[in-house]
C-alpha cells in the first residue's frame, strides 16, 4: 500500500487540527476527503493493519501530547468507518454503478 502525495496530504489535513478525534461536521468532512484520496489510490478496500499504522503514526507525529489509548481508540473507529466506505465503493464499482452516483 503506497499512498500518493495527495492522500498523504489529506491524511495530514484531517489529523492536524486539535479536534481531529472529535465527531463534528468539519472533522468528518476532512476524514471523508482523506478516504476519497485513499479510494483514488486503492480502488478497493485498504489493508486495515497498514492503514491503522499509517494513521496512528501521523496522529502521534502531529500530536505527541495525545494519550496513546485515545489515538488507538479513535483511529480504530475511523479505520472501521473507512473500511465500510471503501467496501461500499468497491461494491458500487463492481456492479458498474459509479456513474449512477452523479
Beta strands, then each sheet from edge to edge (+ up, - down):
end
